[in-house]
């Protein structure tokens, strides 16, 4: 005897439930924090990322000053190398840039002594502040304001001091020019 065929239960009558409106759950999004704006003597100092970028004008000025080939071997194409690295707040100014081929650019990042040699060579020509931008000099109270005129006046003064020192000591700077191909 198979009871499964005979047993047909009837479901209980149920009331239709009214669906309760679901409470609106707001997604918890992290609050956007406003970036702290750095100011010094009432001047807004841009973020380091913006201060260390290489602008087209600075890249072209670097090529005008140092040539469009590697400073070491004379090869092309070149890459613009920050002598004082961006991570150390080395500016994107042309005085802090060096045209290097890929091989020497890689070497400058891997070999500390080579990188230090390049920095020392640039410091001999432009002075110890060659890698700084106008905001760094302003924060160190070396220039009165953040204008380009005040910055260039200071940098030209530093360069002139270096040339006077070279004339006095009888040293000569190596002028790197591209090999004529």
C-alpha positions in Angstrom: 0.0 0.0 0.0 1.4 3.2 -1.1 0.3 6.1 1.0 2.0 8.8 -0.9 -0.6 8.7 -3.6 -3.5 8.9 -1.1 -2.2 11.6 1.2 -2.9 15.0 -0.3 -2.7 17.6 2.4 -4.4 20.9 1.8 -2.3 24.0 2.6 -3.4 26.2 5.4 -5.2 29.3 4.3 -2.8 32.2 4.6 -3.4 35.9 4.8 -1.7 37.9 2.2 0.9 39.9 3.9 1.4 43.5 3.0 4.9 44.1 2.0 6.5 46.5 4.4 8.5 49.1 2.7 12.2 48.3 3.0 14.1 50.9 4.9 16.4 52.8 2.5 19.9 51.9 3.3 22.4 54.6 2.3 25.6 53.3 1.0 28.4 54.4 3.3 30.9 56.1 1.1 34.1 57.2 2.5 34.2 60.9 3.1 36.4 62.7 0.7 39.0 64.5 2.6 40.1 67.8 1.4 43.7 67.9 0.7 45.5 70.1 3.1 46.8 73.1 1.3 50.3 74.0 2.2 50.9 77.7 2.8 53.9 79.6 3.7 53.8 83.3 4.5 50.4 83.5 3.0 51.5 81.8 -0.3 49.9 78.6 -1.5 52.6 76.0 -2.2 51.7 73.5 -5.0 51.8 69.8 -4.4 55.2 68.1 -4.9 53.8 66.1 -7.8 53.1 69.3 -9.7 56.3 71.0 -8.7 58.5 68.2 -10.0 56.9 67.6 -13.4 58.9 68.4 -16.5 57.1 71.1 -18.6 57.5 71.3 -22.3 59.2 74.7 -21.9 61.7 73.3 -19.4 62.4 70.3 -21.6 63.1 72.5 -24.6 65.3 74.8 -22.4 67.3 71.8 -21.3 67.8 70.8 -24.9 68.8 74.3 -25.8 71.3 74.5 -22.9 72.8 71.0 -23.0 72.1 69.7 -26.5 69.7 67.1 -27.9 72.0 64.1 -27.3 73.4 62.2 -24.3 75.7 64.3 -22.1 78.0 61.3 -21.6 78.2 59.5 -24.9 76.5 61.7 -27.5 73.9 59.2 -28.5 70.3 59.9 -29.4 67.4 59.5 -28.5 67.5 61.1 -25.1 65.5 60.9 -21.9 65.3 63.8 -19.4 66.8 62.7 -16.1 66.1 64.5 -12.8 69.6 65.0 -11.3 68.0 65.3 -7.8 65.2 62.8 -8.0 61.5 63.8 -7.8 61.2 61.8 -4.6 63.7 64.1 -3.0 61.7 67.2 -4.4 64.1 67.8 -7.2 62.3 70.3 -9.4 61.4 69.9 -13.1 63.4 73.0 -13.9 65.9 72.7 -16.7 68.8 73.2 -14.3 67.9 69.9 -12.6 67.5 68.0 -15.9 70.1 66.2 -17.9 69.7 64.7 -21.4 70.8 61.1 -21.2 70.5 58.0 -23.4 68.5 55.1 -22.1 71.7 53.3 -21.0 73.1 56.2 -19.0 69.7 57.1 -17.6 69.3 53.6 -16.2 72.9 53.8 -14.9 72.1 57.1 -13.2 69.3 55.4 -11.2 71.2 52.3 -10.3 74.8 53.6 -9.7 74.9 56.1 -6.8 78.4 57.3 -7.6 77.5 58.0 -11.2 74.4 60.0 -10.2 76.5 61.9 -7.6 79.1 62.7 -10.3 76.3 64.2 -12.5 74.9 66.2 -9.5 78.4 67.5 -8.6 79.1 68.5 -12.1 75.9 70.5 -12.3 76.5 72.1 -8.8 79.9 73.3 -10.1 78.2 75.1 -12.9 75.0 76.4 -11.3 75.7 76.4 -7.6 74.4 74.2 -4.7 70.7 75.3 -5.2 70.5 74.2 -8.9 67.8 71.6 -8.2 65.5 73.8 -6.2 62.3 75.5 -7.5 61.0 78.9 -6.5 58.8 77.5 -3.7 61.7 75.7 -2.1 63.9 78.8 -2.2 61.0 80.9 -0.9 60.5 78.5 2.1 64.2 78.7 2.8 63.9 82.5 2.8 66.5 82.8 -0.1 64.1 84.8 -2.3 61.5 87.4 -1.2 58.5 86.0 -3.1 57.5 83.2 -5.5 57.7 85.2 -8.7 59.7 83.8 -11.7 61.7 87.1 -11.8 62.9 86.7 -8.2 63.7 83.0 -8.8 65.7 83.7 -12.0 67.5 86.7 -10.4 68.7 84.4 -7.5 69.7 81.6 -9.8 71.7 83.9 -12.1 73.4 85.3 -9.1 74.3 81.8 -7.9 75.6 80.9 -11.4 77.7 84.1 -11.5 79.2 83.2 -8.1 80.2 79.8 -9.5 81.8 81.3 -12.6 83.7 83.8 -10.4 85.0 80.9 -8.3 86.0 79.0 -11.4 87.9 82.0 -12.8 89.6 82.5 -9.4 90.6 78.8 -9.1 91.6 78.4 -12.7 89.2 75.4 -13.3 87.4 75.0 -16.5 84.0 73.4 -17.0 83.5 70.7 -19.6 81.1 72.0 -22.2 79.1 69.0 -23.4 78.2 69.3 -27.1 76.7 66.6 -29.3 79.1 64.9 -31.6 78.5 65.9 -35.2 77.1 62.9 -37.0 
